[in-house]
């Protein structure tokens, strides 16, 4: 649903994203966080909430929160508080979750991204540290449920937006940009299938200018495809309910990919239902300005900074620069090609065009691209120095992709080198002019299509080896 107004309603979406932090141990214990272990083999006494255990803050988790705050232009609080969020699920050993409520570690910030060629921005409310719960397993125990506490205590950064998103397309674009940021700066591996990056979408609809509608929260969206499907269905469902005269009840819902529908899981709690209060076992988290500066100095070049540099250093349009910085690997590949071929815009065009098309067709990532940066740079150089035409270049690229050898070898083997002998080309053009008097007459009478036909005949006679620009110039000269 790309339109902001759907059947006369405005769509309003806010996001809560849980990014699992890339620490080797849990947020309040030394238990490991590796994925895929046998159930209940990575939960220690602290995670199990055994009597007498006390939480101890993981410094690495705090550093990653600082890193995120700096990346999105947030204020990193020099003093923040941990709270107990009280609720009772079988997979929550303590009967409460340690989180942050009144004073989070990261406050404010903005995530900007492109939707097509339009730039959008989503404001962040906060990002706070918290521990994950365990996992209830229902399908493997013949009517019974099992509890796996391996995830209990895993460090999370919950990132909360303002309700600034107005369509499912914007929602997906925001989520992809956030995913890029957390993986780029190395605070989260971003693996959605393993639960490292989980999104909850708060969706409501309203008539333009009306107060915000009642929201329903779609939980645990673990793919961008399902995210868009779930939001689109939820929007249609809410509009149908309102049009039929029903009120929307605040609720938590799940998306079923098999049916393409959302279904209510429980009525949605408000903050008061969780009875937040400061955790007496944890002192305030105090972050010195020197620590923030140390983290800042250790961070990689951020995507938005790299975009500005690509625009400045390589004279690229901002859209190109933004597209090429969708991942560190893509940006590095572009820079290697651009520096080697000294034609940054052509490098950008090829990577955004032919390279990306083939990556998508073969369902592989840029890290797996079979054409080395040096090979693509040589190919672009051969286009620039008029050794081969653009059409021939695509044939060479196919050969590179399929491992047929190096650029010059493929050009030689396929006979793709452009005709460089101007005398030979003149003979071909003279023959074409002599053989097509009607087209010559029509061109001289002002019909441009006739000239294109002559160019085509010359290219055909040269078996595609003539330089089209040279053919055009010679023809115009001879027909003047």
Steps between C-alpha positions, in 0.01 A plus 500: 500500500705788373240775535488689826121500475334159474124517439500847659705394803851596599726215610710563811781262594758498777773240544659318790805299396696258717861478381696222671837645592808321372658425837637153574333489840162606637408841627514418873693171510796323341285236328562475122262635236589271206201394290392140451615333823303216656209634714594628844875453455580874491311618807693552823376559855452874433290434189293243689439753782616261769487642855800711597612589146563860399525657153827660386492740202677394180733786395494387137121538484527858624771581244276371221212718622731802499613410148140489377416833664794667327406342165148647496576837658339422835586634843686236701386539860792529740272359771222248432293266716407133479146400595305183561220439251264260674306236311452127536583261216640148540815599308577797728682345797505804729138598450633832371725626222788736568457791260518881497194718531512860623863575409630296203864497393428638149255788452373647172670465165395464135514225239497636143456292186383509139166369379559494127668835444313677783686550826312416820584537868364320806557646845609272780354534848763290674714188498536313826688199627314196627523124535318251282263236637526128435295314243190282533494199266160351421535275195749233602352361820176324400252740654734634768719813498871523564706793624844582357681763705805532276383845386416618853729793577615552140583872457255702293481860388135595453470784249171693508378749238248779497186413296653663191453222243209528257503183287619142496763597240637767733497249786708250304740771380547621859557146629755431227687820578504423872619148422779650287607733781521239777688253279726769351623615842530138614268507803263231362539223244153581361400135450122521489448123472689444825314781679790744517294778340129492587251771412165586656276737301240713679233563237198730511286692252316831523318754289738780392531759778330278760673391824712186486296181474522198727807298411552128473852364538617236251765299686823334387511578130810312390515573126452815294260318267273389785528845656339664197235229465409519869467879504296506179257240636472675837426836335225348284353318801491811717337709226236232442425487873460877523289516183272231647454711814725298733758648736863387487617342825865540594660158465812302424465299178704240313540464125440160341703476176296200386169688501642851451289618793556646846322356803463636850716334766410709805372843594786744507643604835591860585809602695300513823418130468867413526547680835844633411730594787879551525689173535651498851775257394647730236649846564444780247699454181753787489677567169790746509547743211845350446346158443261639238795666325699175504210313337462779244866475400476123455192508274519429125413767245121529519278450195382861492862625522604261224211624283623858535856390417389307191311808379804721564786271391335316211247763380217249538133597534381457858262225390789299357713555809215390728433187295868402494525528878223250572771278644868534586585230247316680217670830586844337510437328165401831340803683635736231376346514150481881488863548604627241252302617195497874581139520374290517820164567332542210258605280794186609685279432197640151452476403867148642544396350167652183361676383816194547722273339241715189487536485879121508534448244225747259659380583854849570629654792691771740387746305716450206262526696173705291251633808315796647686518879539818506290323311219205739493740794504684360196169445321397862561842620383455310173166679448654841570797447265261379228647151483146356528147630466240496779328201338827311481573595862190315612624188321836535671327545835305177444830325436653644817196395702527145369873475556605508134828681570633854513353798313752524216499123447119497464510797260756318286328162513159644403637746244333794675764765443362812335621594154779754542607534134325818382585422138318167518201666669484766227480227236206340686318834528560582133352163408196555725436845348528361149264209577228712669424803279138523626611533864763756400237706318255479791772607748589800285129581494506524880388153610718392794370142494671452166835592658445243776434239233833584335680470834338161550613383155857613573505321836363185336762516224775532764352204691448727798870580530480864390493776760145640484616854578761479225240364256267790581774758454624359170150461357406858585824625348445309175131596474555867574 
